[in-house]
Amino acid sequence: MKKATLQLETLSCPSCAQKIENAVKQLNGVEKESVKVLFNASKVKFDFDEEKVSVADAEKAIAALGFEVKSSQVK
């Protein structure tokens, strides 16, 4: 499992954070229990299986909701 941290544009409301969390959780290969949106820091963290899903897939899911990913880190 890899760990990803995505830095988002500023989140304006808790419901937006919930939408992002739900979208990332729906991706096949993401460990659902690991998904955390840090509202005040405008970050989303999650663990994923790189053979099933990529960080780019998560970025696309977030972009589809109308949010921009500024940067990403994978460990």
TIVO-2410 file (N, C-alpha, C; in nm, 3 decimals):
# residues 75
REC num residu      c1      c2      c3 atome chaine
REC   1      M   0.084  -0.119   0.000     N      A
REC   1      M   0.000   0.000   0.000    CA      A
REC   1      M   0.088   0.125   0.000     C      A
REC   2      K   0.046   0.220  -0.078     N      A
REC   2      K   0.111   0.351  -0.081    CA      A
REC   2      K   0.022   0.449  -0.006     C      A
REC   3      K   0.082   0.558   0.040     N      A
REC   3      K   0.009   0.663   0.109    CA      A
REC   3      K   0.018   0.790   0.024     C      A
REC   4      A  -0.097   0.856   0.004     N      A
REC   4      A  -0.101   0.979  -0.074    CA      A
REC   4      A  -0.155   1.092   0.010     C      A
REC   5      T  -0.101   1.211  -0.016     N      A
REC   5      T  -0.153   1.334   0.043    CA      A
REC   5      T  -0.169   1.433  -0.072     C      A
REC   6      L  -0.292   1.480  -0.090     N      A
REC   6      L  -0.321   1.576  -0.196    CA      A
REC   6      L  -0.353   1.711  -0.133     C      A
REC   7      Q  -0.284   1.814  -0.178     N      A
REC   7      Q  -0.310   1.951  -0.132    CA      A
REC   7      Q  -0.414   2.011  -0.226     C      A
REC   8      L  -0.526   2.054  -0.170     N      A
REC   8      L  -0.635   2.109  -0.249    CA      A
REC   8      L  -0.637   2.261  -0.242     C      A
REC   9      E  -0.710   2.321  -0.337     N      A
REC   9      E  -0.743   2.462  -0.322    CA      A
REC   9      E  -0.824   2.473  -0.193     C      A
REC  10      T  -0.835   2.589  -0.138     N      A
REC  10      T  -0.904   2.609  -0.010    CA      A
REC  10      T  -1.045   2.552  -0.014     C      A
REC  11      L  -1.076   2.469   0.084     N      A
REC  11      L  -1.211   2.416   0.098    CA      A
REC  11      L  -1.297   2.521   0.168     C      A
REC  12      S  -1.416   2.545   0.114     N      A
REC  12      S  -1.499   2.651   0.168    CA      A
REC  12      S  -1.607   2.603   0.265     C      A
REC  13      C  -1.636   2.472   0.262     N      A
REC  13      C  -1.741   2.425   0.353    CA      A
REC  13      C  -1.721   2.277   0.387     C      A
REC  14      P  -1.769   2.235   0.503     N      A
REC  14      P  -1.757   2.095   0.544    CA      A
REC  14      P  -1.827   1.998   0.448     C      A
REC  15      S  -1.936   2.040   0.387     N      A
REC  15      S  -2.005   1.949   0.295    CA      A
REC  15      S  -1.921   1.923   0.170     C      A
REC  16      C  -1.841   2.021   0.130     N      A
REC  16      C  -1.749   2.001   0.017    CA      A
REC  16      C  -1.645   1.895   0.054     C      A
REC  17      A  -1.595   1.903   0.175     N      A
REC  17      A  -1.497   1.805   0.223    CA      A
REC  17      A  -1.559   1.666   0.222     C      A
REC  18      Q  -1.684   1.656   0.263     N      A
REC  18      Q  -1.753   1.527   0.266    CA      A
REC  18      Q  -1.770   1.471   0.125     C      A
REC  19      K  -1.802   1.556   0.028     N      A
REC  19      K  -1.816   1.513  -0.111    CA      A
REC  19      K  -1.684   1.457  -0.164     C      A
REC  20      I  -1.575   1.524  -0.133     N      A
REC  20      I  -1.443   1.479  -0.177    CA      A
REC  20      I  -1.410   1.345  -0.113     C      A
REC  21      E  -1.433   1.334   0.017     N      A
REC  21      E  -1.406   1.209   0.088    CA      A
REC  21      E  -1.484   1.094   0.026     C      A
REC  22      N  -1.611   1.115   0.000     N      A
REC  22      N  -1.695   1.010  -0.059    CA      A
REC  22      N  -1.647   0.971  -0.199     C      A
REC  23      A  -1.604   1.068  -0.279     N      A
REC  23      A  -1.558   1.039  -0.415    CA      A
REC  23      A  -1.431   0.954  -0.412     C      A
REC  24      V  -1.338   0.987  -0.323     N      A
REC  24      V  -1.213   0.911  -0.314    CA      A
REC  24      V  -1.240   0.770  -0.261     C      A
REC  25      K  -1.331   0.758  -0.166     N      A
REC  25      K  -1.365   0.627  -0.110    CA      A
REC  25      K  -1.424   0.533  -0.214     C      A
REC  26      Q  -1.490   0.587  -0.315     N      A
REC  26      Q  -1.554   0.505  -0.418    CA      A
REC  26      Q  -1.454   0.446  -0.518     C      A
REC  27      L  -1.332   0.494  -0.519     N      A
REC  27      L  -1.233   0.443  -0.615    CA      A
REC  27      L  -1.188   0.303  -0.576     C      A
REC  28      N  -1.192   0.212  -0.672     N      A
REC  28      N  -1.146   0.075  -0.649    CA      A
REC  28      N  -0.995   0.076  -0.626     C      A
REC  29      G  -0.951   0.022  -0.514     N      A
REC  29      G  -0.810   0.020  -0.481    CA      A
REC  29      G  -0.773   0.114  -0.369     C      A
REC  30      V  -0.867   0.201  -0.331     N      A
REC  30      V  -0.844   0.292  -0.218    CA      A
REC  30      V  -0.894   0.224  -0.092     C      A
REC  31      E  -0.811   0.224   0.013     N      A
REC  31      E  -0.853   0.168   0.142    CA      A
REC  31      E  -0.949   0.268   0.207     C      A
REC  32      K  -1.077   0.233   0.205     N      A
REC  32      K  -1.182   0.327   0.244    CA      A
REC  32      K  -1.166   0.383   0.385     C      A
REC  33      E  -1.122   0.301   0.479     N      A
REC  33      E  -1.106   0.346   0.617    CA      A
REC  33      E  -0.994   0.448   0.631     C      A
REC  34      S  -0.904   0.453   0.534     N      A
REC  34      S  -0.789   0.542   0.544    CA      A
REC  34      S  -0.816   0.683   0.494     C      A
REC  35      V  -0.927   0.704   0.424     N      A
REC  35      V  -0.953   0.834   0.361    CA      A
REC  35      V  -0.990   0.938   0.467     C      A
REC  36      K  -0.912   1.046   0.471     N      A
REC  36      K  -0.935   1.154   0.566    CA      A
REC  36      K  -0.920   1.287   0.492     C      A
REC  37      V  -1.021   1.372   0.503     N      A
REC  37      V  -1.011   1.507   0.450    CA      A
REC  37      V  -0.985   1.599   0.569     C      A
REC  38      L  -0.874   1.671   0.562     N      A
REC  38      L  -0.838   1.766   0.668    CA      A
REC  38      L  -0.889   1.902   0.623     C      A
REC  39      F  -1.008   1.938   0.669     N      A
REC  39      F  -1.078   2.058   0.622    CA      A
REC  39      F  -0.994   2.184   0.640     C      A
REC  40      N  -0.941   2.206   0.759     N      A
REC  40      N  -0.866   2.330   0.787    CA      A
REC  40      N  -0.735   2.339   0.710     C      A
REC  41      A  -0.677   2.225   0.675     N      A
REC  41      A  -0.551   2.223   0.600    CA      A
REC  41      A  -0.574   2.208   0.449     C      A
REC  42      S  -0.699   2.186   0.409     N      A
REC  42      S  -0.734   2.164   0.267    CA      A
REC  42      S  -0.652   2.051   0.206     C      A
REC  43      K  -0.650   1.938   0.278     N      A
REC  43      K  -0.576   1.821   0.231    CA      A
REC  43      K  -0.665   1.698   0.238     C      A
REC  44      V  -0.635   1.602   0.151     N      A
REC  44      V  -0.699   1.471   0.161    CA      A
REC  44      V  -0.586   1.368   0.165     C      A
REC  45      K  -0.598   1.274   0.258     N      A
REC  45      K  -0.498   1.167   0.275    CA      A
REC  45      K  -0.568   1.033   0.260     C      A
REC  46      F  -0.498   0.939   0.196     N      A
REC  46      F  -0.555   0.805   0.179    CA      A
REC  46      F  -0.446   0.706   0.143     C      A
REC  47      D  -0.474   0.578   0.171     N      A
REC  47      D  -0.386   0.467   0.134    CA      A
REC  47      D  -0.448   0.401   0.012     C      A
REC  48      F  -0.361   0.354  -0.079     N      A
REC  48      F  -0.414   0.294  -0.201    CA      A
REC  48      F  -0.322   0.185  -0.255     C      A
REC  49      D  -0.379   0.096  -0.333     N      A
REC  49      D  -0.306  -0.011  -0.400    CA      A
REC  49      D  -0.271   0.040  -0.540     C      A
REC  50      E  -0.143   0.066  -0.563     N      A
REC  50      E  -0.101   0.127  -0.689    CA      A
REC  50      E  -0.122   0.035  -0.811     C      A
REC  51      E  -0.152  -0.092  -0.788     N      A
REC  51      E  -0.182  -0.181  -0.900    CA      A
REC  51      E  -0.327  -0.169  -0.945     C      A
REC  52      K  -0.411  -0.106  -0.861     N      A
REC  52      K  -0.554  -0.093  -0.893    CA      A
REC  52      K  -0.595   0.050  -0.925     C      A
REC  53      V  -0.529   0.146  -0.864     N      A
REC  53      V  -0.570   0.287  -0.878    CA      A
REC  53      V  -0.446   0.375  -0.869     C      A
REC  54      S  -0.453   0.492  -0.929     N      A
REC  54      S  -0.341   0.586  -0.924    CA      A
REC  54      S  -0.384   0.716  -0.856     C      A
REC  55      V  -0.285   0.795  -0.820     N      A
REC  55      V  -0.315   0.926  -0.763    CA      A
REC  55      V  -0.387   1.011  -0.867     C      A
REC  56      A  -0.351   0.993  -0.994     N      A
REC  56      A  -0.418   1.068  -1.101    CA      A
REC  56      A  -0.567   1.036  -1.105     C      A
REC  57      D  -0.604   0.911  -1.075     N      A
REC  57      D  -0.746   0.875  -1.071    CA      A
REC  57      D  -0.818   0.953  -0.961     C      A
REC  58      A  -0.753   0.966  -0.846     N      A
REC  58      A  -0.813   1.042  -0.736    CA      A
REC  58      A  -0.823   1.189  -0.773     C      A
REC  59      E  -0.719   1.242  -0.838     N      A
REC  59      E  -0.721   1.382  -0.880    CA      A
REC  59      E  -0.836   1.406  -0.979     C      A
REC  60      K  -0.858   1.312  -1.070     N      A
REC  60      K  -0.968   1.325  -1.168    CA      A
REC  60      K  -1.104   1.323  -1.097     C      A
REC  61      A  -1.119   1.235  -0.998     N      A
REC  61      A  -1.245   1.226  -0.923    CA      A
REC  61      A  -1.273   1.357  -0.849     C      A
REC  62      I  -1.168   1.415  -0.794     N      A
REC  62      I  -1.182   1.542  -0.722    CA      A
REC  62      I  -1.212   1.656  -0.820     C      A
REC  63      A  -1.143   1.656  -0.934     N      A
REC  63      A  -1.166   1.759  -1.036    CA      A
REC  63      A  -1.308   1.753  -1.091     C      A
REC  64      A  -1.363   1.631  -1.100     N      A
REC  64      A  -1.500   1.614  -1.149    CA      A
REC  64      A  -1.602   1.682  -1.057     C      A
REC  65      L  -1.564   1.702  -0.932     N      A
REC  65      L  -1.651   1.771  -0.836    CA      A
REC  65      L  -1.631   1.922  -0.841     C      A
REC  66      G  -1.534   1.967  -0.920     N      A
REC  66      G  -1.509   2.110  -0.934    CA      A
REC  66      G  -1.400   2.165  -0.844     C      A
REC  67      F  -1.315   2.077  -0.790     N      A
REC  67      F  -1.207   2.121  -0.703    CA      A
REC  67      F  -1.073   2.098  -0.770     C      A
REC  68      E  -0.976   2.179  -0.734     N      A
REC  68      E  -0.844   2.170  -0.794    CA      A
REC  68      E  -0.743   2.112  -0.695     C      A
REC  69      V  -0.663   2.017  -0.742     N      A
REC  69      V  -0.554   1.962  -0.662    CA      A
REC  69      V  -0.429   2.044  -0.697     C      A
REC  70      K  -0.370   2.109  -0.597     N      A
REC  70      K  -0.253   2.192  -0.620    CA      A
REC  70      K  -0.125   2.110  -0.627     C      A
REC  71      S  -0.116   2.005  -0.543     N      A
REC  71      S   0.004   1.921  -0.541    CA      A
REC  71      S  -0.030   1.788  -0.477     C      A
REC  72      S   0.059   1.690  -0.500     N      A
REC  72      S   0.038   1.558  -0.439    CA      A
REC  72      S   0.170   1.500  -0.397     C      A
REC  73      Q   0.166   1.419  -0.292     N      A
REC  73      Q   0.282   1.347  -0.242    CA      A
REC  73      Q   0.243   1.201  -0.225     C      A
REC  74      V   0.336   1.113  -0.263     N      A
REC  74      V   0.313   0.970  -0.247    CA      A
REC  74      V   0.431   0.911  -0.172     C      A
REC  75      K   0.401   0.826  -0.072     N      A
REC  75      K   0.507   0.759   0.004    CA      A
REC  75      K   0.486   0.610  -0.004     C      A
***
